[in-house]
Amino acid sequence: MSISPRITNKVIEGLRVQLREAADATPGPQWMSQMDVIRELQDEISSLQAKGFPLKAITEILAKRGVQMTPAKLSTYLSRVRQEKSKTL
């Protein structure tokens, strides 16, 4: 890779700093996996289940906010989250 003779290492380093500052100033959205979403919402989901909400109704609520999954997948994720919690206790 050749660098133009008019651009010095000092200029390149200055550009690096500016680009990093711009990236830090405007962070992108924090994307979460479906598993992370369920991990965060596990208490609320368990509360709904205790009140008699079926998993299908809960997945429909999640789908309205862009979290698409089947009741079976939700059940699997909830089991994993509960296992993780039991290991940390």
PyRosetta script that sets phi, psi and omega in degrees:
from pyrosetta import init, pose_from_sequence

init()
pose = pose_from_sequence("MSISPRITNKVIEGLRVQLREAADATPGPQWMSQMDVIRELQDEISSLQAKGFPLKAITEILAKRGVQMTPAKLSTYLSRVRQEKSKTL")
pose.set_psi(1, 127.4)
pose.set_omega(1, 179.2)
pose.set_phi(2, -101.9)
pose.set_psi(2, 143.9)
pose.set_omega(2, 178.9)
pose.set_phi(3, -109.3)
pose.set_psi(3, 137.7)
pose.set_omega(3, 178.2)
pose.set_phi(4, -57.9)
pose.set_psi(4, 139.0)
pose.set_omega(4, -179.3)
pose.set_phi(5, -62.4)
pose.set_psi(5, -16.8)
pose.set_omega(5, -179.3)
pose.set_phi(6, -84.7)
pose.set_psi(6, -11.9)
pose.set_omega(6, -179.3)
pose.set_phi(7, -104.9)
pose.set_psi(7, 119.4)
pose.set_omega(7, -178.3)
pose.set_phi(8, -96.3)
pose.set_psi(8, 167.8)
pose.set_omega(8, 176.4)
pose.set_phi(9, -60.7)
pose.set_psi(9, -33.7)
pose.set_omega(9, 178.8)
pose.set_phi(10, -63.8)
pose.set_psi(10, -40.2)
pose.set_omega(10, 178.1)
pose.set_phi(11, -65.5)
pose.set_psi(11, -44.1)
pose.set_omega(11, 179.1)
pose.set_phi(12, -60.0)
pose.set_psi(12, -45.3)
pose.set_omega(12, 179.7)
pose.set_phi(13, -63.4)
pose.set_psi(13, -38.9)
pose.set_omega(13, 176.5)
pose.set_phi(14, -62.4)
pose.set_psi(14, -40.7)
pose.set_omega(14, 177.1)
pose.set_phi(15, -64.2)
pose.set_psi(15, -41.0)
pose.set_omega(15, 177.6)
pose.set_phi(16, -57.7)
pose.set_psi(16, -47.2)
pose.set_omega(16, -179.4)
pose.set_phi(17, -61.3)
pose.set_psi(17, -45.2)
pose.set_omega(17, -179.5)
pose.set_phi(18, -63.4)
pose.set_psi(18, -41.9)
pose.set_omega(18, 179.5)
pose.set_phi(19, -65.7)
pose.set_psi(19, -40.7)
pose.set_omega(19, 177.9)
pose.set_phi(20, -65.0)
pose.set_psi(20, -41.9)
pose.set_omega(20, 178.5)
pose.set_phi(21, -62.5)
pose.set_psi(21, -40.5)
pose.set_omega(21, 179.3)
pose.set_phi(22, -64.5)
pose.set_psi(22, -40.8)
pose.set_omega(22, 179.4)
pose.set_phi(23, -65.9)
pose.set_psi(23, -39.9)
pose.set_omega(23, 179.3)
pose.set_phi(24, -69.0)
pose.set_psi(24, -33.6)
pose.set_omega(24, -177.7)
pose.set_phi(25, -72.7)
pose.set_psi(25, -27.4)
pose.set_omega(25, -178.4)
pose.set_phi(26, -128.2)
pose.set_psi(26, 73.8)
pose.set_omega(26, -179.2)
pose.set_phi(27, -66.7)
pose.set_psi(27, 145.9)
pose.set_omega(27, 177.5)
pose.set_phi(28, -74.6)
pose.set_psi(28, 174.9)
pose.set_omega(28, 179.3)
pose.set_phi(29, -66.0)
pose.set_psi(29, 146.4)
pose.set_omega(29, 178.4)
pose.set_phi(30, -87.8)
pose.set_psi(30, 101.5)
pose.set_omega(30, -178.2)
pose.set_phi(31, -81.8)
pose.set_psi(31, 139.5)
pose.set_omega(31, 178.2)
pose.set_phi(32, -121.1)
pose.set_psi(32, 148.7)
pose.set_omega(32, 174.3)
pose.set_phi(33, -75.5)
pose.set_psi(33, 164.8)
pose.set_omega(33, 176.9)
pose.set_phi(34, -59.5)
pose.set_psi(34, -39.1)
pose.set_omega(34, 179.4)
pose.set_phi(35, -62.2)
pose.set_psi(35, -42.1)
pose.set_omega(35, 177.9)
pose.set_phi(36, -62.6)
pose.set_psi(36, -39.5)
pose.set_omega(36, 178.5)
pose.set_phi(37, -61.4)
pose.set_psi(37, -47.2)
pose.set_omega(37, -179.2)
pose.set_phi(38, -65.7)
pose.set_psi(38, -38.0)
pose.set_omega(38, 177.6)
pose.set_phi(39, -59.1)
pose.set_psi(39, -42.8)
pose.set_omega(39, 180.0)
pose.set_phi(40, -69.8)
pose.set_psi(40, -34.1)
pose.set_omega(40, -173.9)
pose.set_phi(41, -101.8)
pose.set_psi(41, 8.1)
pose.set_omega(41, -173.1)
pose.set_phi(42, -56.7)
pose.set_psi(42, -42.7)
pose.set_omega(42, -179.4)
pose.set_phi(43, -63.4)
pose.set_psi(43, -43.0)
pose.set_omega(43, 179.9)
pose.set_phi(44, -66.3)
pose.set_psi(44, -40.1)
pose.set_omega(44, 179.0)
pose.set_phi(45, -65.6)
pose.set_psi(45, -43.3)
pose.set_omega(45, 178.6)
pose.set_phi(46, -62.1)
pose.set_psi(46, -37.9)
pose.set_omega(46, 177.9)
pose.set_phi(47, -63.0)
pose.set_psi(47, -43.0)
pose.set_omega(47, 177.5)
pose.set_phi(48, -63.7)
pose.set_psi(48, -41.6)
pose.set_omega(48, 178.6)
pose.set_phi(49, -61.9)
pose.set_psi(49, -40.3)
pose.set_omega(49, 179.4)
pose.set_phi(50, -63.7)
pose.set_psi(50, -26.6)
pose.set_omega(50, 178.7)
pose.set_phi(51, -88.2)
pose.set_psi(51, 3.2)
pose.set_omega(51, 175.6)
pose.set_phi(52, 97.4)
pose.set_psi(52, 6.3)
pose.set_omega(52, 177.4)
pose.set_phi(53, -70.9)
pose.set_psi(53, 127.8)
pose.set_omega(53, 175.5)
pose.set_phi(54, -75.3)
pose.set_psi(54, 157.8)
pose.set_omega(54, 179.7)
pose.set_phi(55, -58.1)
pose.set_psi(55, -34.4)
pose.set_omega(55, 179.4)
pose.set_phi(56, -59.7)
pose.set_psi(56, -43.2)
pose.set_omega(56, 179.0)
pose.set_phi(57, -65.1)
pose.set_psi(57, -37.8)
pose.set_omega(57, 179.4)
pose.set_phi(58, -67.9)
pose.set_psi(58, -41.4)
pose.set_omega(58, 178.4)
pose.set_phi(59, -65.7)
pose.set_psi(59, -31.4)
pose.set_omega(59, 176.7)
pose.set_phi(60, -66.9)
pose.set_psi(60, -39.2)
pose.set_omega(60, 176.2)
pose.set_phi(61, -62.8)
pose.set_psi(61, -46.4)
pose.set_omega(61, 179.2)
pose.set_phi(62, -61.7)
pose.set_psi(62, -40.6)
pose.set_omega(62, -177.8)
pose.set_phi(63, -62.6)
pose.set_psi(63, -33.3)
pose.set_omega(63, 178.6)
pose.set_phi(64, -63.1)
pose.set_psi(64, -22.2)
pose.set_omega(64, 178.2)
pose.set_phi(65, -105.4)
pose.set_psi(65, 13.3)
pose.set_omega(65, 173.9)
pose.set_phi(66, 93.3)
pose.set_psi(66, 6.4)
pose.set_omega(66, 178.8)
pose.set_phi(67, -103.2)
pose.set_psi(67, 95.2)
pose.set_omega(67, -176.1)
pose.set_phi(68, -91.7)
pose.set_psi(68, 123.5)
pose.set_omega(68, 173.4)
pose.set_phi(69, -162.0)
pose.set_psi(69, 160.3)
pose.set_omega(69, 178.5)
pose.set_phi(70, -84.2)
pose.set_psi(70, 160.2)
pose.set_omega(70, 174.4)
pose.set_phi(71, -57.5)
pose.set_psi(71, -36.3)
pose.set_omega(71, 178.8)
pose.set_phi(72, -63.6)
pose.set_psi(72, -42.5)
pose.set_omega(72, 179.1)
pose.set_phi(73, -65.2)
pose.set_psi(73, -42.2)
pose.set_omega(73, 177.5)
pose.set_phi(74, -60.3)
pose.set_psi(74, -43.4)
pose.set_omega(74, 178.5)
pose.set_phi(75, -59.9)
pose.set_psi(75, -43.1)
pose.set_omega(75, 178.3)
pose.set_phi(76, -61.9)
pose.set_psi(76, -47.3)
pose.set_omega(76, 179.8)
pose.set_phi(77, -61.8)
pose.set_psi(77, -42.7)
pose.set_omega(77, 179.0)
pose.set_phi(78, -61.7)
pose.set_psi(78, -40.7)
pose.set_omega(78, 177.9)
pose.set_phi(79, -61.7)
pose.set_psi(79, -44.1)
pose.set_omega(79, 179.6)
pose.set_phi(80, -63.2)
pose.set_psi(80, -43.5)
pose.set_omega(80, -179.5)
pose.set_phi(81, -63.5)
pose.set_psi(81, -42.2)
pose.set_omega(81, 179.2)
pose.set_phi(82, -65.0)
pose.set_psi(82, -37.8)
pose.set_omega(82, 176.5)
pose.set_phi(83, -64.6)
pose.set_psi(83, -42.3)
pose.set_omega(83, 177.9)
pose.set_phi(84, -59.8)
pose.set_psi(84, -44.9)
pose.set_omega(84, -179.3)
pose.set_phi(85, -63.3)
pose.set_psi(85, -41.3)
pose.set_omega(85, -178.1)
pose.set_phi(86, -67.1)
pose.set_psi(86, -29.7)
pose.set_omega(86, 178.8)
pose.set_phi(87, -73.0)
pose.set_psi(87, -28.3)
pose.set_omega(87, -177.8)
pose.set_phi(88, -87.7)
pose.set_psi(88, -10.3)
pose.set_omega(88, -179.4)
pose.set_phi(89, -84.6)
pose.dump_pdb("model.pdb")
